[in-house]
Amino acid sequence: MTERPQENEHDPDRGILERVAAGDVESFGVLVERHEQRILGLCERMLHQPEEARDAAQEVFLKAFRKAGTYRPRGKVTTWLYRIAVNHCLNLLRRRRLAKFLSFGEVGGSQTDNPNDRPAFDPEDPAPDAEQRLAATRRWRETRRQIDALPASQRAVLVLAKFENLTYRNIAEVLQITEGAVESRLFRAMQRLREAQENRG
């Protein structure tokens, strides 16, 4: 019986990771350089706090370095890195909610009011009119607040689908759930956002 070729056979990152596992530290720098912006962007979209996202991205690569020797390819290295990043961010979000509960206060609720704190993934609005730009910025900040209010599992799917442009199949591999679960979570996330916008209107 002939084996089907694996999707990741031609993944150039595989060879890099194998060299890292063999003790080639410099090769890991190549892997970081190839993926740092993508992982940082994902952390920013998940956490919505730039400083925390930078720390999270560094921790993701540290975890990847430590796990390089135990990596067992079942997909692309990119998918593996996404999985580490999403799991790390979900853990941070759980801790953030716990801290908020224990302090009986709003954690990180004011950073979005300062335009200088705008995370890197905020889209630039092309509107030439200053008043239109301000209105667009306010709408986006409100959308961000609504995304923040989503359950972590729905937020992860929404970010991967709408910001990272991953397919349902890729998202399922990252989150280790079924494609049906991906579709269901994304539908519920989009429904919550629509309802929140209708209630504001």
N, C-alpha and C positions, 0 to 999 in steps of 0.2 A: 504493500500500500504506500503510495507516494504522499509524503507530508506536504501540507499546504505551506507555502512560504510565509513566514511571520511578517506582520506589518512593519516590525522594527528592524528587519535585517539590514536595511539601508539607512538606518538612523546613524548619522555621523557622531552623535553624542555617546552612543554605546561604546565606541572605541576609546573615547576620552575617559569615560567613567571606569572602564576596565583598567586603564593606565593609572587612574587615581587609586583604585582598589589595590593595585600592585605596588603602591608607595610613591607614585609620581605626583608630588604635591603641585608642581608647576602646571601640570595639566588641569588641575582643578581651577586654577586661575582662568584658564581658557573657557571652561564651562561657565564660570561665574560671569565672565565678560559677555558670553553669548546670551545669557538669560537674565542678567540682573535687572534690566529695565522692565522686562515682562513680569518678573516676580514682584518687583517693587510696585508696579502699577496694580497688580492683583491685590497686594496687601493694603494699598491705599484705598482701593475700592471696597475692600471688606471692612476695614477699620475706620476709615474716614478721619484719621488723625495722622498727619504726615510724619511727625517725629516717631510715633509708635510704629508706623508702617516701616520706616527705615530700620528701626531696631528689629522688627519682625523679619524683614527680608534678610538681614544679616544672620539671624538665628536659623532661618530656613536653610541657608547655604551651609551653616555649621552642621546642622542635622544631616544634610545631604552628604557632607564630607564624611561624617562619622558612619553613615549607613552605606557608603559606597561599596564596601566589601561584602555586604549582605544583599545587595540589589539583585533581584531575580527578574529578568526582563519578561513582562507580560504586556508590554506596550512601549511607547516611546519614552525616552528619558524625560522629555518635556512633560508628559502626563504624570510621571513619577514626581517631578518637582512641583507641579501644580498640586498634587495630592498632599505633599508635605506642607506646602504653603497654606492650603485651605484648612487642613487639620489644625495647624498652628494658630491660624487666625480665629478659628472657631473656639479653640481653647481660651484665647485671649478675650474673646467676646463673652464667654461664660464667666471668666474671672471678673470682667468689667461689670456684668450684671450682678454678680455676687457682691462686689464692692459697693455698688449703688444701693443694693438692698440693705447691707450692713450699716451704711452711712446715712440712710434715709434721705439722700440728696440726689441731685442730678449730676451725674458724672459726665464731664466733657460736653455739657449742654451749651456752653457759650462760645466755643471756638468758631462756630459757623457764622457768628454775627460780625466777625472781623474779616474784612475782605483780604487782609494780608495773610490770613490763615487758610486761604483756599487751597485745597489739595490739588496736586498736579493733574488729576484726571478731570477736573472741571473743564467743560468745553468752552472755548472762546466764542463769544457771540459776535457774529459779523455785523450786527445792526450798527449803523453809523451814528445814530442819535444817542446821546448820553442817557436820556431818560429811558429809551428802549433797552439799552444795555443794562441799566440798573434793574429794570423790570424783569429782564431775562435772567439776570443773576439771582434775583430774589426767587423766581420760579424754580430755578435749578436747586437753590439751597433748600427750598421747601421739599422738592423731590428727594433730595438727599436725606432729609429728616424722615421722610416716609420710608425710604429704603432702610434707614437705621432701625425703624420700628418693626421691620419684618422679622419673623423668626429666623434664627441663624441659618437653618437648613434651606429656607426659601431664598434668603439673601445670597447664599453661596451659589445656588443655581442661577439666580437672576444675573449676578455679576459675571459668571462664566459664560452665560448665553448672550447677554446683551452688551457687555463691555469687552469680553475676551473673544467673542464670536466663535465659541466652540460648538461643535455639533452635539446633538443629544447623546450620540455614542461616546464622544470624547468626555463629555461631562459625566456620563455614567461610569466611565473608567476612572476618572479622577476621584469621584465621590464613592465609588464602589457600591453603586445602587443600580437598579434596572433603568432602562430607557423610559419605561412607563412611569416610574417614580420621578424621573427628571421632568417629563412632560407635565405630570400632575403638580409638582412643586412650582414649576414655572407658571402654570396657569393660575394657581392660587396666589402667587406673588403678584402677578399682573392684575388680578382681580382686586387684591387689597389696595394696590396703588390707585387703580381707577376709582374705587370707592372712596378713598381718602381725598382724591382730587374733586370728586363730585360733592362730598360733604363740605369742602372748602368753598366750592362755587355756590 
